[in-house]
Amino acid sequence: MKRFKFGLVVGAFWWVVVLTGCATPEARIQKNPLVFARLTPAQQEMIKKGQAGVGFDQEMVKLALGEPDRILARTDAQGTAEIWSYMIYDSSDGVLLYRGFYHRYYAWGDPFYPYYLNHSARRMLEQLKIVYDASGKVASIEQEKR
């Protein structure tokens, strides 16, 4: 019986690793080692911590944060800026729900994706907004403080 429980725990752990493998900065760095290698040590440390900084280009932000949930364009007197928005999901009872790149594949009909579309009290909140200047570098970062 102990062997069965151990196997169950190991199996559950393996599924967590598989499902979140691309969701970590380390996994993204392994997929893009050349981009990571050209960075300064300070930039590399920020990316390892999952942080973006002013002056980062889009490749660097993707290494740190992954693909954005939404991409917007803002036009004002200074010109047009691209804005990347990163969302989180939570419920009305304060439970933080998972956000991840593979939610985009939920439409394939796989019922095992942990997507919270059917969660009765699911809310999408903008957690982070990255604003790029005309040269494609991060001009500003807006982050929700909780």
Phi and psi restraints in degrees (value plus and minus 20) as a CYANA .aco file:
   2 LYS   PHI     -85.2   -45.2
   2 LYS   PSI     -55.8   -15.8
   3 ARG   PHI     -84.4   -44.4
   3 ARG   PSI     -59.3   -19.3
   4 PHE   PHI     -84.0   -44.0
   4 PHE   PSI     -64.5   -24.5
   5 LYS   PHI     -84.6   -44.6
   5 LYS   PSI     -60.6   -20.6
   6 PHE   PHI     -83.0   -43.0
   6 PHE   PSI     -63.6   -23.6
   7 GLY   PHI     -82.9   -42.9
   7 GLY   PSI     -57.7   -17.7
   8 LEU   PHI     -85.1   -45.1
   8 LEU   PSI     -63.1   -23.1
   9 VAL   PHI     -84.7   -44.7
   9 VAL   PSI     -65.4   -25.4
  10 VAL   PHI     -83.4   -43.4
  10 VAL   PSI     -62.0   -22.0
  11 GLY   PHI     -82.8   -42.8
  11 GLY   PSI     -63.2   -23.2
  12 ALA   PHI     -84.0   -44.0
  12 ALA   PSI     -62.4   -22.4
  13 PHE   PHI     -81.5   -41.5
  13 PHE   PSI     -62.9   -22.9
  14 TRP   PHI     -81.1   -41.1
  14 TRP   PSI     -61.5   -21.5
  15 TRP   PHI     -84.7   -44.7
  15 TRP   PSI     -58.6   -18.6
  16 VAL   PHI     -82.8   -42.8
  16 VAL   PSI     -63.5   -23.5
  17 VAL   PHI     -83.4   -43.4
  17 VAL   PSI     -64.3   -24.3
  18 VAL   PHI     -85.2   -45.2
  18 VAL   PSI     -64.9   -24.9
  19 LEU   PHI     -91.2   -51.2
  19 LEU   PSI     -46.8    -6.8
  20 THR   PHI    -129.1   -89.1
  20 THR   PSI     -11.0    29.0
  21 GLY   PHI     -75.1   -35.1
  21 GLY   PSI     -62.9   -22.9
  22 CYS   PHI    -106.7   -66.7
  22 CYS   PSI     -22.7    17.3
  23 ALA   PHI    -108.7   -68.7
  23 ALA   PSI     -18.8    21.2
  24 THR   PHI    -130.0   -90.0
  24 THR   PSI     129.7   169.7
  25 PRO   PHI     -77.4   -37.4
  25 PRO   PSI     -57.3   -17.3
  26 GLU   PHI     -80.0   -40.0
  26 GLU   PSI     -63.1   -23.1
  27 ALA   PHI     -85.8   -45.8
  27 ALA   PSI     -59.5   -19.5
  28 ARG   PHI     -89.4   -49.4
  28 ARG   PSI     -55.3   -15.3
  29 ILE   PHI     -84.5   -44.5
  29 ILE   PSI     -62.3   -22.3
  30 GLN   PHI     -83.0   -43.0
  30 GLN   PSI     -51.6   -11.6
  31 LYS   PHI     -99.0   -59.0
  31 LYS   PSI     -41.7    -1.7
  32 ASN   PHI    -151.4  -111.4
  32 ASN   PSI      40.5    80.5
  33 PRO   PHI     -86.7   -46.7
  33 PRO   PSI     -49.5    -9.5
  34 LEU   PHI     -88.8   -48.8
  34 LEU   PSI     -59.4   -19.4
  35 VAL   PHI     -84.0   -44.0
  35 VAL   PSI     -65.0   -25.0
  36 PHE   PHI     -85.0   -45.0
  36 PHE   PSI     -57.9   -17.9
  37 ALA   PHI     -86.7   -46.7
  37 ALA   PSI     -46.9    -6.9
  38 ARG   PHI    -101.1   -61.1
  38 ARG   PSI     -23.8    16.2
  39 LEU   PHI    -107.7   -67.7
  39 LEU   PSI     139.6   179.6
  40 THR   PHI     -93.3   -53.3
  40 THR   PSI     140.2   180.2
  41 PRO   PHI     -77.7   -37.7
  41 PRO   PSI     -56.9   -16.9
  42 ALA   PHI     -85.7   -45.7
  42 ALA   PSI     -62.0   -22.0
  43 GLN   PHI     -86.1   -46.1
  43 GLN   PSI     -60.7   -20.7
  44 GLN   PHI     -80.7   -40.7
  44 GLN   PSI     -61.1   -21.1
  45 GLU   PHI     -85.0   -45.0
  45 GLU   PSI     -61.6   -21.6
  46 MET   PHI     -81.5   -41.5
  46 MET   PSI     -64.7   -24.7
  47 ILE   PHI     -84.4   -44.4
  47 ILE   PSI     -61.0   -21.0
  48 LYS   PHI     -79.5   -39.5
  48 LYS   PSI     -51.3   -11.3
  49 LYS   PHI    -105.6   -65.6
  49 LYS   PSI     -21.5    18.5
  50 GLY   PHI      57.2    97.2
  50 GLY   PSI      12.4    52.4
  51 GLN   PHI    -138.1   -98.1
  51 GLN   PSI     123.4   163.4
  52 ALA   PHI    -127.8   -87.8
  52 ALA   PSI     136.9   176.9
  53 GLY   PHI    -153.8  -113.8
  53 GLY   PSI     140.5   180.5
  54 VAL   PHI     -81.3   -41.3
  54 VAL   PSI     114.3   154.3
  55 GLY   PHI      76.3   116.3
  55 GLY   PSI     -31.8     8.2
  56 PHE   PHI     -86.3   -46.3
  56 PHE   PSI     128.9   168.9
  57 ASP   PHI    -113.3   -73.3
  57 ASP   PSI     158.3   198.3
  58 GLN   PHI     -85.0   -45.0
  58 GLN   PSI     -55.9   -15.9
  59 GLU   PHI     -82.4   -42.4
  59 GLU   PSI     -60.4   -20.4
  60 MET   PHI     -86.4   -46.4
  60 MET   PSI     -60.7   -20.7
  61 VAL   PHI     -85.3   -45.3
  61 VAL   PSI     -60.0   -20.0
  62 LYS   PHI     -83.6   -43.6
  62 LYS   PSI     -56.8   -16.8
  63 LEU   PHI     -82.6   -42.6
  63 LEU   PSI     -62.8   -22.8
  64 ALA   PHI     -96.0   -56.0
  64 ALA   PSI     -64.0   -24.0
  65 LEU   PHI    -135.9   -95.9
  65 LEU   PSI     -34.7     5.3
  66 GLY   PHI      68.7   108.7
  66 GLY   PSI    -190.6  -150.6
  67 GLU   PHI     -89.5   -49.5
  67 GLU   PSI     121.7   161.7
  68 PRO   PHI     -92.3   -52.3
  68 PRO   PSI     134.9   174.9
  69 ASP   PHI     -98.3   -58.3
  69 ASP   PSI     -52.8   -12.8
  70 ARG   PHI    -162.0  -122.0
  70 ARG   PSI     127.3   167.3
  71 ILE   PHI    -142.7  -102.7
  71 ILE   PSI     105.1   145.1
  72 LEU   PHI    -139.2   -99.2
  72 LEU   PSI     140.2   180.2
  73 ALA   PHI    -141.8  -101.8
  73 ALA   PSI     109.5   149.5
  74 ARG   PHI    -137.3   -97.3
  74 ARG   PSI     107.4   147.4
  75 THR   PHI    -132.7   -92.7
  75 THR   PSI     108.7   148.7
  76 ASP   PHI    -163.2  -123.2
  76 ASP   PSI    -185.8  -145.8
  77 ALA   PHI     -82.2   -42.2
  77 ALA   PSI     -47.5    -7.5
  78 GLN   PHI    -102.6   -62.6
  78 GLN   PSI     -31.1     8.9
  79 GLY   PHI     104.7   144.7
  79 GLY   PSI    -176.7  -136.7
  80 THR   PHI    -124.6   -84.6
  80 THR   PSI     112.8   152.8
  81 ALA   PHI    -138.7   -98.7
  81 ALA   PSI     123.6   163.6
  82 GLU   PHI    -114.4   -74.4
  82 GLU   PSI     116.2   156.2
  83 ILE   PHI    -144.3  -104.3
  83 ILE   PSI     105.9   145.9
  84 TRP   PHI    -122.2   -82.2
  84 TRP   PSI     111.4   151.4
  85 SER   PHI    -136.5   -96.5
  85 SER   PSI     110.7   150.7
  86 TYR   PHI    -132.1   -92.1
  86 TYR   PSI     105.8   145.8
  87 MET   PHI    -126.6   -86.6
  87 MET   PSI     136.6   176.6
  88 ILE   PHI    -145.0  -105.0
  88 ILE   PSI     139.8   179.8
  89 TYR   PHI    -136.9   -96.9
  89 TYR   PSI     116.5   156.5
  90 ASP   PHI    -161.8  -121.8
  90 ASP   PSI     151.5   191.5
  91 SER   PHI    -131.3   -91.3
  91 SER   PSI     145.8   185.8
  92 SER   PHI     -84.0   -44.0
  92 SER   PSI     -39.6     0.4
  93 ASP   PHI    -111.2   -71.2
  93 ASP   PSI     -10.1    29.9
  94 GLY   PHI      68.2   108.2
  94 GLY   PSI     -14.0    26.0
  95 VAL   PHI    -101.3   -61.3
  95 VAL   PSI     104.9   144.9
  96 LEU   PHI     -97.7   -57.7
  96 LEU   PSI     106.7   146.7
  97 LEU   PHI    -120.9   -80.9
  97 LEU   PSI     135.5   175.5
  98 TYR   PHI     -86.2   -46.2
  98 TYR   PSI     121.3   161.3
  99 ARG   PHI    -144.6  -104.6
  99 ARG   PSI     113.0   153.0
 100 GLY   PHI    -182.1  -142.1
 100 GLY   PSI     141.9   181.9
 101 PHE   PHI     -79.2   -39.2
 101 PHE   PSI     -56.8   -16.8
 102 TYR   PHI     -93.9   -53.9
 102 TYR   PSI     -21.2    18.8
 103 HIS   PHI     -81.6   -41.6
 103 HIS   PSI     -45.6    -5.6
 104 ARG   PHI     -85.6   -45.6
 104 ARG   PSI     -37.9     2.1
 105 TYR   PHI    -117.9   -77.9
 105 TYR   PSI     -12.0    28.0
 106 TYR   PHI     -80.7   -40.7
 106 TYR   PSI     -51.4   -11.4
 107 ALA   PHI     -82.3   -42.3
 107 ALA   PSI     -36.4     3.6
 108 TRP   PHI     -88.8   -48.8
 108 TRP   PSI     -28.8    11.2
 109 GLY   PHI      68.9   108.9
 109 GLY   PSI      -9.4    30.6
 110 ASP   PHI     -98.0   -58.0
 110 ASP   PSI      94.8   134.8
 111 PRO   PHI     -93.1   -53.1
 111 PRO   PSI     -26.5    13.5
 112 PHE   PHI    -112.5   -72.5
 112 PHE   PSI     -24.1    15.9
 113 TYR   PHI     -88.9   -48.9
 113 TYR   PSI     111.7   151.7
 114 PRO   PHI     -99.0   -59.0
 114 PRO   PSI      43.0    83.0
 115 TYR   PHI    -115.7   -75.7
 115 TYR   PSI     121.6   161.6
 116 TYR   PHI    -125.0   -85.0
 116 TYR   PSI       8.0    48.0
 117 LEU   PHI     -79.9   -39.9
 117 LEU   PSI     -55.9   -15.9
 118 ASN   PHI    -112.9   -72.9
 118 ASN   PSI     -17.4    22.6
 119 HIS   PHI     -87.4   -47.4
 119 HIS   PSI     105.7   145.7
 120 SER   PHI     -80.0   -40.0
 120 SER   PSI     -50.7   -10.7
 121 ALA   PHI    -141.8  -101.8
 121 ALA   PSI      14.6    54.6
 122 ARG   PHI     -91.8   -51.8
 122 ARG   PSI     111.9   151.9
 123 ARG   PHI    -147.4  -107.4
 123 ARG   PSI     120.7   160.7
 124 MET   PHI    -118.8   -78.8
 124 MET   PSI     106.7   146.7
 125 LEU   PHI    -143.0  -103.0
 125 LEU   PSI     117.9   157.9
 126 GLU   PHI     -98.6   -58.6
 126 GLU   PSI      96.0   136.0
 127 GLN   PHI    -111.1   -71.1
 127 GLN   PSI     -55.6   -15.6
 128 LEU   PHI    -168.4  -128.4
 128 LEU   PSI     118.8   158.8
 129 LYS   PHI    -149.7  -109.7
 129 LYS   PSI     103.5   143.5
 130 ILE   PHI    -129.1   -89.1
 130 ILE   PSI     102.2   142.2
 131 VAL   PHI    -128.7   -88.7
 131 VAL   PSI     105.5   145.5
 132 TYR   PHI    -119.5   -79.5
 132 TYR   PSI     127.5   167.5
 133 ASP   PHI    -107.4   -67.4
 133 ASP   PSI    -196.5  -156.5
 134 ALA   PHI     -83.2   -43.2
 134 ALA   PSI     -45.5    -5.5
 135 SER   PHI    -105.7   -65.7
 135 SER   PSI     -20.7    19.3
 136 GLY   PHI      66.1   106.1
 136 GLY   PSI      -5.1    34.9
 137 LYS   PHI    -122.5   -82.5
 137 LYS   PSI     132.8   172.8
 138 VAL   PHI     -86.2   -46.2
 138 VAL   PSI     101.8   141.8
 139 ALA   PHI    -116.1   -76.1
 139 ALA   PSI     -55.7   -15.7
 140 SER   PHI    -175.8  -135.8
 140 SER   PSI     138.1   178.1
 141 ILE   PHI    -151.1  -111.1
 141 ILE   PSI     107.7   147.7
 142 GLU   PHI    -135.0   -95.0
 142 GLU   PSI     109.0   149.0
 143 GLN   PHI    -153.6  -113.6
 143 GLN   PSI     118.2   158.2
 144 GLU   PHI     -91.1   -51.1
 144 GLU   PSI     113.5   153.5
 145 LYS   PHI    -121.9   -81.9
 145 LYS   PSI     106.0   146.0
